């Protein structure tokens, strides 16, 4: 009897809501409203759980245990500006704990700048081409960076921009999958950390990744406290036998230990706590699981770990693509496949209410606005108002709308979301915030072994 009731509820839900994603079959707005104001009952709770399971939206596994000495080393390295060429920026300068491991900026600003978060400025007006993604629950992600340029395949092989320079000896050190390789690459970027001049790292040719990594280990090895910390984190291995893979792996251990969260209201709901969600969040969860949203935003982190073109405007310095080099072809820069042009990794949604601005270049400031973008995204793209950007970016909008829309993900075709649905989807995503995320001050060290200033408190 219960199964028949659930089946009928699911059928009614799908019939009443699936058309909201297709303008050619859109029901009357009042019918939409009626479809989503379902009374809370045991059967409705069971329905939402069943819809979630059907979409592959499963509980977030607890992160692997990380030995404390590795966490302490990783914390110091993540916040220490010694890893940048001119010792003026750390990994966490653009991933600030008070700003939910982001910087609250449309586009990040790298080395050579001053200030933090929205107040950070560069003397030449330089920007990083992409928005700083959050660092939450990284063990659930199969690929890292917006274009997925760091992955590990089914045979355990790492695929990264370093190619063969990331040696088997180094990869054997990487304990936590793709996230262990994350720290290897910002230190290579001149715009992000290495700088164009003024230090020994900048003098190294761009193609010689190994030389940059070795130079960083010489810096770290000149500080006795770091030598002790490395050898405590990797018992039995002398510092002289270590590579920068040991540093990157330690940073990963810190990120996993400190920024993995599995106690949001949604987690508690999936674990069996029927009243973990408010009435509004529960009804909104039904909407989310029934619409096309959950075709891409699924799995424990609410990301399919795939790449999609969702018609986001392009501006800023770009990635060297297109006329003038100001375009950003996204995943195509990794695969070389034309079909991957303008595709970017599906954003994981955990704690997403706190991690704006949104999109690969932070084109949309608030979550409600980004959800709304998916409704008639072609029109939204063509009407994008560059005046909403900060002044230095307003003149950098790339007029590539036709090219973007020619390769827009087909799942977005015909999607029209009424205002009430946008509101409900925003409500559901509030249930994905772990309360512990709202105060991450404990993750910021009081000092780092180099003695350089620590960026981490606004």
C-alpha positions in Angstrom: 0.0 0.0 0.0 2.8 2.4 1.0 4.7 1.7 -2.2 1.6 2.3 -4.3 1.1 5.6 -2.5 4.6 6.7 -3.1 4.4 5.7 -6.8 1.3 7.8 -7.2 2.9 10.8 -5.4 6.0 10.5 -7.7 3.8 10.3 -10.8 1.8 13.4 -9.7 5.0 15.3 -8.8 6.6 14.5 -12.2 3.4 15.4 -14.1 3.0 18.7 -12.2 6.6 19.9 -12.3 8.5 18.5 -15.2 6.8 20.9 -17.5 8.3 23.8 -15.6 11.5 23.1 -17.3 10.0 23.3 -20.8 8.4 26.4 -22.1 6.5 24.4 -24.8 4.5 22.6 -22.1 4.3 25.0 -19.3 1.3 24.6 -16.9 -0.6 27.5 -15.5 1.3 29.3 -12.7 -1.4 28.5 -10.1 -1.0 24.8 -11.0 2.7 25.1 -10.4 2.1 26.6 -7.0 -0.4 23.9 -6.1 2.0 21.2 -7.2 4.7 22.4 -4.8 2.6 23.1 -1.6 2.3 19.5 -0.6 1.5 18.8 3.1 4.3 17.4 5.2 3.6 13.7 6.0 5.5 10.5 6.4 4.6 9.6 2.9 5.9 12.9 1.5 9.1 12.6 3.5 9.6 9.2 2.0 8.8 10.5 -1.4 11.5 13.2 -1.2 14.1 10.6 -0.1 13.0 8.3 -2.9 13.3 11.1 -5.5 16.8 11.9 -4.2 17.9 8.3 -4.4 16.5 8.1 -7.9 18.7 11.1 -8.9 21.8 9.6 -7.2 21.7 12.3 -4.5 23.3 10.2 -1.8 24.8 11.0 1.6 28.2 12.6 1.7 30.7 10.0 2.9 32.8 11.0 5.9 36.3 12.2 4.8 39.3 10.0 5.3 41.2 10.4 8.6 44.3 12.6 8.2 47.2 12.3 10.7 47.5 15.4 12.8 51.1 16.2 11.8 50.2 16.2 8.2 47.2 18.6 8.9 49.5 21.0 10.8 52.1 21.0 8.0 49.4 21.5 5.4 47.8 24.4 7.3 51.2 26.2 7.6 51.9 25.7 3.9 48.4 26.8 2.8 48.7 30.1 4.7 52.4 30.8 4.1 53.4 33.4 1.5 56.8 31.7 1.2 55.2 29.6 -1.6 54.8 32.7 -3.8 57.6 34.2 -5.9 57.8 37.5 -4.2 56.4 36.2 -0.8 53.3 38.4 -1.1 50.4 35.9 -1.5 49.5 32.5 -0.1 47.1 29.8 -1.3 44.5 31.0 1.2 44.7 34.7 0.2 42.1 33.8 -2.5 40.4 31.2 -0.4 39.6 33.0 2.8 37.9 31.1 5.6 35.8 34.2 6.6 34.4 34.2 3.1 33.5 30.5 2.9 36.9 29.6 1.3 36.4 32.1 -1.5 37.2 35.8 -1.9 33.7 37.2 -2.6 35.1 38.6 -5.9 33.9 38.1 -9.4 37.5 37.4 -10.6 40.3 36.9 -8.1 43.4 39.1 -7.9 46.7 37.3 -7.6 50.3 38.2 -6.7 51.4 41.8 -6.5 48.2 43.1 -5.0 47.2 44.4 -1.6 44.1 44.0 0.5 41.8 41.0 0.9 38.5 39.8 -0.6 36.4 42.6 -2.1 38.9 45.2 -1.1 41.9 43.6 -2.9 43.4 45.8 -5.6 46.3 45.4 -8.0 48.5 48.3 -9.0 48.1 47.5 -12.7 44.5 46.4 -12.5 45.4 42.7 -13.2 42.9 39.9 -12.6 43.0 36.1 -12.5 40.9 34.8 -15.5 38.5 32.8 -13.3 36.6 32.9 -10.1 38.1 31.3 -7.0 36.1 28.0 -6.4 35.3 26.9 -2.8 37.4 24.3 -1.0 34.6 22.3 0.6 34.3 18.5 0.4 37.0 18.1 -2.2 37.3 14.4 -1.8 33.9 14.1 -3.6 35.3 15.8 -6.7 36.8 13.6 -9.4 38.3 16.6 -11.2 39.6 19.9 -10.0 39.7 23.4 -11.4 37.0 24.9 -13.5 38.2 23.0 -16.6 39.0 19.7 -14.8 42.6 19.8 -15.7 43.5 17.7 -12.7 42.0 14.2 -12.6 42.8 10.6 -11.6 41.5 7.9 -13.9 40.1 4.5 -12.9 43.6 3.0 -13.0 44.9 5.6 -10.5 46.9 7.5 -13.1 47.1 11.3 -12.6 46.3 13.6 -15.6 47.5 17.1 -15.0 49.0 20.0 -17.0 52.5 18.8 -15.7 52.3 15.7 -17.9 55.4 13.5 -17.3 57.0 16.1 -15.0 54.6 14.8 -12.4 56.6 11.6 -12.0 55.5 8.2 -10.6 57.7 8.8 -7.6 55.8 12.0 -6.9 52.3 10.5 -7.5 53.1 7.7 -5.0 53.2 10.5 -2.3 49.7 11.8 -3.2 47.4 10.0 -0.7 44.0 11.6 -1.4 43.4 11.5 -5.1 43.1 14.7 -7.3 43.0 17.0 -4.3 46.5 15.9 -3.4 47.8 17.4 -6.7 45.9 20.7 -6.2 48.7 22.6 -4.6 51.2 21.8 -7.4 49.8 24.3 -9.9 49.0 27.7 -8.4 52.6 28.0 -7.5 53.5 27.6 -11.2 51.2 30.4 -12.3 52.9 33.8 -12.7 49.6 35.6 -12.3 48.5 33.7 -9.3 51.7 33.2 -7.2 55.1 33.1 -9.1 55.2 36.6 -10.5 56.8 37.8 -13.7 60.1 39.1 -12.1 61.8 39.9 -8.8 62.6 36.4 -7.5 64.4 33.2 -8.3 61.1 31.4 -9.2 60.2 34.0 -11.8 63.6 33.4 -13.6 62.7 29.8 -14.3 61.3 29.0 -17.7 57.6 28.3 -17.7 57.9 24.8 -19.1 60.2 23.6 -16.3 57.8 22.7 -13.5 60.3 20.6 -11.7 62.7 23.4 -11.3 60.0 25.6 -9.7 59.1 22.8 -7.3 62.7 22.2 -6.4 63.3 25.9 -5.8 60.3 25.9 -3.4 61.6 23.0 -1.5 64.9 24.8 -1.1 63.1 27.7 0.4 61.2 25.5 2.8 64.3 23.5 3.7 66.1 26.7 4.7 63.7 27.0 7.6 64.5 24.5 10.4 60.9 24.5 11.7 59.6 23.4 8.3 62.2 20.6 8.1 60.9 19.3 11.4 57.3 19.6 10.4 57.8 17.7 7.1 59.7 14.9 8.8 57.0 14.5 11.5 54.3 14.5 8.8 56.2 11.8 6.8 57.9 9.6 9.5 60.9 7.7 8.2 61.5 10.0 5.2 64.3 12.6 5.6 63.5 16.1 4.2 66.3 15.7 1.6 64.3 12.8 0.0 61.1 14.8 -0.3 59.7 16.7 -3.3 57.0 19.4 -3.6 54.5 16.5 -3.9 54.9 16.1 -0.2 54.0 19.8 0.3 51.0 19.6 -2.0 49.8 16.4 -0.3 50.0 18.0 3.1 47.9 21.0 1.9 45.3 18.5 0.7 45.4 16.8 4.1 44.6 20.1 5.7 41.8 21.0 3.3 40.2 17.6 3.7 40.5 17.6 7.5 39.2 21.1 8.0 36.8 21.8 5.1 34.8 18.6 4.8 31.3 19.1 6.2 28.6 16.4 6.5 26.1 17.9 9.0 23.9 20.2 7.0 20.1 19.9 7.5 20.0 17.9 4.2 22.6 15.4 5.6 20.5 14.9 8.7 17.4 14.5 6.6 19.0 11.8 4.5 20.2 10.1 7.7 16.6 9.7 8.8 15.8 12.8 10.7 12.4 13.5 9.3 12.1 17.1 10.7 15.7 18.2 9.8 14.3 20.3 6.9 11.7 23.0 7.4 8.4 22.6 5.6 9.5 25.0 2.9 12.9 23.3 2.4 11.2 19.9 2.1 8.8 21.1 -0.5 11.6 22.8 -2.3 13.6 19.6 -2.2 10.8 17.9 -4.0 10.9 20.6 -6.7 14.7 20.3 -7.1 14.7 16.5 -7.4 11.9 16.6 -10.0 13.3 19.3 -12.3 16.3 19.2 -14.6 18.5 20.7 -11.9 19.3 17.3 -10.4 20.3 15.8 -13.7 23.6 17.6 -13.4 23.7 18.5 -9.7 23.6 15.1 -8.2 25.8 12.7 -6.2 27.0 13.5 -2.6 28.4 16.9 -3.5 25.5 17.8 -5.9 27.8 17.7 -8.9 27.9 15.1 -11.7 31.7 15.8 -12.1 31.0 16.6 -15.7 31.3 19.8 -17.8 28.5 21.9 -19.2 28.0 25.1 -21.2 25.4 27.0 -19.3 25.6 30.3 -21.3 27.6 32.4 -18.8 28.9 35.7 -20.1 32.7 36.0 -20.6 34.8 38.9 -19.5 38.1 39.7 -17.9 41.6 38.8 -19.2 40.5 35.4 -20.6 42.6 32.3 -21.1 44.2 33.2 -24.3 41.4 32.0 -26.6 39.6 33.8 -29.4 40.2 37.2 -30.9 42.5 39.1 -28.6 43.0 36.2 -26.3 40.2 37.4 -23.9 37.9 34.4 -24.5 37.9 31.3 -22.3 37.1 28.0 -24.1 36.9 26.1 -20.8 37.2 22.3 -21.0 38.3 22.5 -24.6 41.6 23.9 -23.4 42.2 20.5 -21.7 40.7 18.1 -24.2 41.2 19.9 -27.5 37.6 18.8 -28.5 35.4 21.4 -30.1 32.4 19.9 -28.4 33.9 21.0 -25.0 34.1 24.6 -25.9 32.7 26.9 -23.2 32.1 23.9 -20.9 33.0 24.2 -17.3 32.8 21.8 -14.3 29.4 21.5 -12.6 29.6 23.5 -9.5 29.1 21.4 -6.3 26.2 22.8 -4.3 27.2 22.1 -0.7 27.4 25.4 1.2 26.6 27.1 -2.1 24.5 29.8 -0.4 27.7 31.2 1.0 30.1 30.9 -2.0 29.0 33.6 -4.4 29.7 35.2 -6.9 28.8 32.3 -9.2 30.0 31.0 -12.6 33.5 30.3 -13.9 34.1 34.1 -13.9 31.7 35.0 -11.1 29.4 36.7 -13.6 26.4 36.6 -11.2 26.6 38.0 -7.7 23.9 36.2 -5.8 22.5 32.6 -5.7 18.9 33.6 -6.5 20.2 35.4 -9.6 22.3 32.5 -10.7 19.4 30.0 -10.4 17.2 32.5 -12.4 19.9 32.6 -15.1 19.0 29.0 -16.0 15.5 30.1 -17.1 15.8 31.3 -20.7 19.6 31.4 -20.3 20.0 32.4 -24.0 18.0 35.6 -23.3 19.9 36.2 -20.1 23.2 35.9 -21.8 22.3 38.3 -24.6 21.0 40.8 -22.0 23.9 40.5 -19.7 24.6 44.0 -18.3 28.4 44.6 -18.0 27.6 47.7 -15.9 26.9 45.3 -13.0 30.6 44.5 -12.9 33.3 46.4 -11.1 34.5 49.4 -13.2 37.8 47.7 -14.3 35.9 44.8 -15.8 33.0 46.7 -17.4 34.9 47.2 -20.7 36.1 43.6 -21.0 32.9 41.8 -21.9 33.5 39.5 -24.9 30.7 39.6 -27.5 30.8 35.9 -28.2 27.2 35.2 -27.5 26.4 33.4 -30.7 29.4 31.1 -30.3 28.4 30.3 -26.7 24.8 29.6 -27.6 25.8 27.4 -30.5 27.3 25.0 -28.0 25.0 25.6 -25.1 24.1 22.4 -23.3 21.0 20.9 -24.8 19.5 20.3 -21.3 18.9 24.0 -21.0 16.9 24.3 -24.2 13.3 25.4 -23.4 13.9 25.8 -19.7 11.6 28.4 -18.2 11.5 28.7 -14.4 8.6 30.7 -12.9 9.6 33.1 -10.0 8.0 30.8 -7.5 10.2 27.9 -8.6 13.4 30.0 -8.5 12.4 31.0 -4.9 11.9 27.4 -3.9 15.2 26.2 -5.5 17.0 29.0 -3.5 15.2 27.8 -0.4 16.3 24.2 -1.0 19.9 25.2 -1.4 19.8 26.9 2.0 19.4 23.4 3.5 22.8 22.4 2.1 24.7 24.7 4.4 26.5 23.1 7.3 26.2 25.5 10.3 29.9 24.9 11.1 30.9 26.6 7.9 29.7 30.0 9.2 32.7 30.3 11.5 36.0 28.9 10.2 38.3 31.0 12.3 39.7 27.9 13.8 41.3 27.0 10.5 43.6 30.1 10.4 47.0 29.7 12.1 48.3 32.5 14.4 51.6 32.3 12.6 53.5 30.4 10.0 57.1 29.2 10.1 58.5 31.8 7.6 57.3 34.6 9.9 55.5 36.2 7.0 52.1 37.9 7.6 49.1 35.5 7.5 46.1 36.3 5.4 43.0 34.7 6.8 41.1 37.3 9.0 39.3 40.2 7.5 
